[in-house]
Structure formats: C-alpha cells, structure tokens
C-alpha cells in the first residue's frame, strides 16, 4: 500500500524541477562576468602576469594603442586580476552569471596611446581618477603625467636644478 501513498503524494505536490531558464539567487561576492574599463587601464600588464590560466593577454602590434584581450573560456574566475589591478580598471559584474560556453567570444578593448608633448613618443599616462585618489593634483603633476618616462626624468632633473640654483 505504500506505493499508492507515494503516487498520491507525488500527484498532488508541485514539481521540484528547476529549469535552465529559472534564475538561481546569487550569493554575496559572486564573481560574474569580468568587466574592463579601458579609460582606467594603463596597459601595465599586471593582470596578465597574475592570470595563471593566461586568459588575459596584451597585443602591442596596433599603432593606435595596446589591445587588452580576454578569453572568458580560459578564465577560472579566481579574482586575482581584479585584486592586483593598480588602477582598478577590472571588476566583476556581481549581478549576472558568466555566459554559456558556446556563446563566449574573446573580448578585446583598445587602450589608446597619447603623444608626449615634449618628444612625440607614444605613452599611456595614469588616468585622472587614479592620480587624484590621494587628494587634489597640482597642474605641474598633471603635466608631468602626460610625459613619457625619459621626458619626465628630464623635467624632474630641471626642477631639482632650479631648486638648488634658485
């Protein structure tokens, strides 16, 4: 008789099946799709260095800038790239789940070069939000930020000379 009880219970209960279209509530700190803000990126390649599955790469072959390339199908969503990004250009979208594997494509963003005002060399300066994180930035520092490394060294040495000679 137990079989009849089991059949009657299953007949009148709602189904427990979850379908693929049903959304599961996401836990706090969920690591969804990786987001990259090219305006904050300086192409320092720290994210590529700490990415153990090599899901993030940089391509320097473009004359317009550096291409940041991300392959989500290789990503383990460990979060090391987000943790170590010095300019906070990387973050996780905590509201959406990663896409299905058959829909995933390589994501590519261009980080444009700027021209050094002194020598004309291509340079990627620190973004303004990163510079102003510690407080207000003087115009001299903003001008030095737009220079390439070689011109910045020359400008520093000129400032030091002026400081000693008056």
N, C-alpha and C positions, 0 to 999 in steps of 0.2 A: 503493500500500500504506500510505501514511501515514494515510489515513483510517481504516483498520482498527486501527492502533495507537492513534489518538486515541479511537476508540469504546471500545476495550478498557480504556484508562486511565480514561476517564470512568465507565465502568460499575462498576469495582471501587474507586473512590475515594469517600470520604464527601462529602456535599454541602457546598458553601461558602456556601450561602444563609443569611442571618440573617433571622429572622422578627421581626415587631414585638414579640412577647412576650419575646424574648431581651433580657436586660439587658446594656447596654454598661458596662464598668467606668468609673467616673467619675474624672477627674483630680483632683489636689490643688488646692484653692482653687476648686472648682466652685461656681458660683452657681446654686442651685436655687430653690425657692420662697422668696419674701420672707416673713419672719416678723416680726410686730409684737407687742410686749409692751405692752399698754395700761397696765399698772401702772407702767412706767418712762417713759411718754410724758407730756410736759408741753404738748403741742399748740403748740410753738414755731414750727412750720411750716417749719423749716429743710429737711426732706426734700422738701416740696413746692416750695420755692424752687430747690433744685438739680436737681430732676427735669425734664430737658429735654423728654421726651415728655408731661409732665403726667399721669403715671399715678397720682400721689398728690395728693389734694385734702383739704381740711378743710371741714366744714359746721358753722357756728356757730348754726344755726337751732333746735337742740334746747334746751329749757330745762334738761335734766338734765346736759348736758355737750357736749363737742365731738366730732363724729363724724369719725374718720380713715377715709378711703375710698381703696382701692387697686384699680386696674383692671389686672390682670395682662396682658390682651391688648394694652395700650399700652406695657408695660414693656419696656425693652431690656436689662435686667439688667446695667447698667453698674456698679452698686455705689456710685454717688455718694451716694445717700441713706443707706446703711449707713455710709459713710466719714465723713459730716458730722454724723450724729446726735449731739448733745452728751450725751444720757443713755444712749446705746447701747440704745435701745428697738427698733431694727431690726437684723436679721441675716438671713443666707441659710441655708437648710437645705441643707447640703452633701451630704446622703445621698439626696435624692430629686430627680428631674428635674421641671421645670415640667410642669403638666398639659397635656393635649391642648387645642387651641384651642376645640373645641366643648364642652368641659366647664368652661371658665373662667367664673366669675361674679365680680362686684365684691365685694370683701371690705370689710366695714365694722366698725370697732371704736369703742366709745364710751369717751371719756376723761371720767370724771365730775368735775363741779365739787365743790369743797368750799366751805364757808362761812367767811368771815373771822370770827374770834372777836370782833373789835372792832366792825366796822361791818355785818357781814352780807352783804358783797358776795361774788359768786361768784369763786373763784380756783382755779387748779390749781398746787399747790405742787411744789417739786422732790421727787422720790422719795427715800426714806431711803438706798438704796444709792448714789445719786449724791452726796448730801450727805456720806456717811461715806467716800467714796473717798480723801480726803486724810488721814483719821485720825478719831479719836473726835470726836463732835459734842456740844457742850455743850447743856444744856436750853434756854438762852436762844436759841441759834441755831435749835433746833427750833421754838421758839415763834415766832420771827421768820419762819421759813419758812412757817408757816401763815397769815400775814397777807397782805392784799392790798398792792399797791405803795404806795398812799397811806398806809395804816396803818403799814407798815414804815418809811417815811420819818419819820413822826411818832415812832415808837419809837426810831429812831436819834437823832433830834434830842433826845429826852428823855434818852437815855443820855449824849450829849455834854454836855448841860446839867448833869447830875448829876456828870459828870467834872470840870467846871470849877468848880461851886459846892460840891461836896463833899457 
